[in-house]
Amino acid sequence: MRTVDWVDGRVRLIDQRALPWNFATVDYDDYRLLAQAVTEMVVRGAPAIGAAGAYGMALAARQAVGETARAMLPFIQQAAQTLIDARPTAVNLRWGVQAVLNTALTNADAPVAEFQQRLLNHAQQIADDDVRINQTMGAHGQTLIQDGITVLHHCNTGALAAVDWGTALGVVRSAHEAGKTFHVLLDETRPRLQGARLSAWELEQWGVSYDILPDTAAGHYMARGEINIVLVGADRVAANGDFANKIGTYQIAIMANYHGIPFYCVAPTSTYDAHAASGQDIPIEQRDPAEVTTPYGLELVPAHFKARNPAFDVTPHTLVTGYVTELGILTPPFTFLNS
Ligand code: MRU
């Protein structure tokens, strides 16, 4: 099933807080609750929250009250802002919401039922495109994987981070489906453990060989010559190629560079932000320190101990070997940003 879907007039999400222990879904008929679900990471991963934002706009169009579609616009514009504000770093969220908002603005003279349907159709299109784009990206990226190699991966970028298939782990899935035999080392990804909980769960199902690593072990295996390539996703890629991804990505990039290991960023063009000239223009989400001290309610240290919890860091383009997109494997400058 899809990570984000539209079922019987509601948005259905796989509840990623419960995995790998429980597989559960939650349905939303209120865009505000959906925005809260994005903030609380019921759904997470840049392409997945982009699709969730787009569907949130379809919900808002059904919640809006008005005689005409045009009269509903202020409510829908307010909903767009609420959805965009749910998480600040992944540009896909803004992209997905803005795309459906533009459809609302250009269809404001349509009859209400048709207006609502057009917004839903656009959200549905974004979700369908996401799957197709990820598979195309996987086909390009899998050429980087040869039999017998070991891939290092950070966070979760699989089907759960997108509508389906995934980005960096989508490349892994494509290589696996092409019959290649290789191993994947999964950074556990403190503090929310997306690598240990979600990526391992996905690779279990796909039948891909893997081991979970403590985040602190990557350098050790690089120094021993046991990592051949690093594949990571992105939450926002700036025009110069600097990109934000899950906290810890930057130090992996530095270590890969030191050891001469190829380091690839795998993200669809919807993750590229033409308005961000460099990584300095990317806002970094700061999350609740309790996720560090008391992850999933487990009191690792006394809850009043102080902690910092930046959710993302920025990797400079100078450390990146290439950028896998649905258009192919690129290097800056990214000409598609000008079209
Ligand atoms: O905080 P998260 O779990 O939403 O962060 C996710 C990541 O950093 C992923 O690497 C990124 O969104 C790319 S997912 C295809």
Residues whose N, C-alpha, C, O or C-beta is under 5 A from the ligand:
A	BS01	MRU	R44 G45 A46 P47 H154 C155 N156 T157 A161 T167 Q194 G233 A234 D235 N245 K246
